[in-house]
Amino acid sequence: MNRLIPSLALALLGACAAPQLTLQANYGPFTPEGKIQIDSVGSPATSENSAGDLGLDDDASTVGARFDLKFGSPHLTLSTQASSWDGDGILSADFGGISASTAVESELDLALHRGVITFDMVPTDFVEFGLGLGVTVVDIEASVTDNLGVVTEEVDESLPVPLLAARLGGRFWLLDAEALVAGLTADVDGDEATYLEIDVNAKLAFLGEHGGLSGSVVLGWRQIDLEVDYADDTDDVHADLTFDGPYFGLQLGL
């Protein structure tokens, strides 16, 4: 027993002293579906315009980056990505001060900045099951202009959304697989937001070994469900959108 306690202490110190660090760059198409609507404050809600009505239902090239640090049980994930869409459409309902059936030109920019930390409940290098929390900052900007260029309606909001997260991963030989799910509904200063993200990916190492200098090819799928309701000085804004698509990338382990 006298030898066991120091041995356990050294093992714990070793795990803390040898964190696993990975850096990833990824790229892939991101497709929006759902509805965006602007109504004047105090006016009855109208029918909503879909992403297709606004001309925003095409794929967009999305570039992202991810940083992971695992030090014993805690596993920290930081990620960011940005997408932009533009297109022409015809409104099926009034959109703020733009009347239904009007031809419009639309733009949408979406940036997501996420930090999640989970705590592994399974003390092994081959299986990971973790629960934790985090936060996502949703930065959404949209503009819709009538075809004459007379009226432009804009959405510009940045919302931090707290998250509950679950992570399940496994490792076999040179292959790592992971599913990370995070989401929550939050009310921030009267602005309501519901956010759910599902990220499933697999990494195949082509250089080095896990725990040291290594390189991996990444293939994954992500889906983000976002619902936002807020009011500014003159408008009520509602967005109920789903973004999804595959991605691929390269990962460097240190």
N, C-alpha and C positions, 0 to 999 in steps of 0.2 A: 504493500500500500504506500509506503514511504517513497518508493521509486515511481509509482504510477502517477501521483499528483504532479511531480515535476515534469514528467513526460507529457502529460496532457497540457500543461501550461506551455511547454515548448512548442507543441503542435499548434496551439492556438496562436502563439506569437508568430510562428512561421506562416500561418495562413494570412494573418494581418500584414506581415511584412512582404508578401508576394502577391499583390493585387493583380488581377487579370484585366488588361486594358485593350479595347478594340476601337478602331476608328473606321467608319463606313461612309462611302459616298454612293448614292443610288439615283436611279433615273427611271421614269416610266410614264405612261399615259394616265390621266386622271379624268374621269367622266362625271359630270354633274347631272343629277336628276332632282326633281322637286319643284318648289314654288318660292317665289319672292314677291312680296306685295308691300306697297306704300299707300297709306290712307291718311287723310288729314285728321289731326287730333280732334276727337269729339264727333267725327262723322261716322255713320254706320259702316261696318266692314263690308267691302265689296267682294265679288268673286276674285280669286287669286290668279295671277299669271304664272304659267309654268316656265321652267328654264328654256323649253323649246319656243314658247311664245316670245321670249326675249332674245332668241337666237344664241343661247348660251349652253347648248346641249352637245357640243362637240368635244372630242378629247383635247386635253391640253398637256403639253410636255411639262413634267414636274421634276424638279431637281431637289434632292434632299441630302441631309447629312445626319449621321448618328454617332454618338459617343457612348460607350458602355464601360463601366468600371465595376468590377465584382471583387469585393474584398471580404472573404469569408461568406457569411450569410447575406449581408446587404448586397443588392445589385442595383446600381444607379444607371438609368438610361436618360440621356439628353438627346433630343432630335429637333430638327427644323426642316421645313419644306415650304415651297412657294409655287403657286400656279396662277396663270392668267388666261382669261378667255375673252373673246370679242366676237360679235356677230350681228346679223340683222334679223329682225323678227316683226311680227304683227301682233299687237296686244289683243287679248281676248277679253280683258276687263280694264277699267280705268286704273292707271298707275300714277297715284298722286295727282298732279295737274295735267297728265297726258290722257286723253280720252281713249276708250276702247276702239279697236279696229284701226288704230294709227300705226303706220310703219315706223319702226324705231331702230336706232343703233345702240348697242349695249356693250358694256365692258364690265368684267368682274375680276378682281384680284383677291386671292385667298392665301394667307400665310398662317402656318400653324407652328407654334413653338412649345415643345412639351418637355416636362421633366417628371420622371417617375422613379420611385425607389421601392423595391420589393424585398422581402426578407424570406430567404429560402427555408422551407420547412423540412427538406430532405437532405441530410448530411452526406451527400455523395457527389462526385464529379460527373456522373453519368446521367443523373436525373435531377431536374430542378422544378420545384413547385413553390412559388412565392406569392405572398399577398402584401399589398402595400398601398401607397397613396402617391399623389402628385398634383400637378397643375398643368393645364394647357392654356396658352394665350391664343385666342382666335382673333386674327386681324383680317377683317373683311371690308373691301371697298368695291362699290358698284356704282355705275352711272348709266342712265337710260335717257336718250335724247330723241325727240321726235324728228321725223325725216326733214323737216324744214329748219331744224336747228334753233327753234324758238324756245322750247321748254326742256330743261334737263332736271331729272330727279336723281338724287345721289344718296348713297348709303356709305357711311364711313364710321366704323365702330371697331373698337378693340376691347375684347372681354376676356378676363382671366376666369377660367372654370376649374374649380378643384376636382380632383379625380380619386376614385377608388380603383385599384388595379390588381389584376391577377396574371401570373406568368407561369407557363408550363413549357419546359424544355427537356430535350434529351440529346445524348451524344452517342454515336456509334462509329468507331473507327475514324474516318476523316469527315464524317457528316454530322452537322449540328442542326437541330430543328427547334423552332420556338413559336409559341402562340402567346401574344401579349394583348390583353383586353383591358381597356380603361374607360371610365365614363362616370357621369354624375349629372344631376340637375341642380342648378344653382340660381340664386337670386342675388344679384350684385347691384345695390343702389337702385332697386326697382327694375333693372334689366334682367330678364329671365333667359337662361340658356340651358339647353340640354345637349350633352356631347357624349358620343360613344364611338370609340375607335377599336377596330379589330385589325391586328397585324400578324399574319402568319408567314413565316419565312424558313428557308433552309439554306445552309451554308456548307459548301464543299471545299475543303482545304486543298490547295494545290502546291503549297509551299510551307515547310516547317511543321511544327506540331502545336497543339493546344497548350497554352501556358507559357509559350515562348514566342519568338519572332515567327510570324506565320502570315500567309495570304490566303484568302478564300473568295470564291465566287458566290454571290448572293442572289437568290431568286425568291420573290415573295408576292403576297397579295395584301392589299390594305383596303379597308372600308371605313368611312367616317360618316356618321349621322349627326347632323347639326340642326338644331332648332333654336332660333333666337327671336325674342320679342322685346322691343324697347321703344321708347318714345323720346323724341327730341323736342325742340321748341314748337315745331309746326306739324310733325308727321308721326304716325304710328308705323313702325316697320316690323314686318314679320317675314322670316325666312325659315323654310323647312326643306332642307337639302340633304342629299346623299351623294357622296363622292366615293368612287371606287375604281380599282384598276390594278394590274400587275406592275411589278418593278423588278429591276435587276441592278446589281452593283458589285463593287469590290470592297473587301474588308481587309484591314491590316491589323494584326494582333501583335501586342508587345509584351 
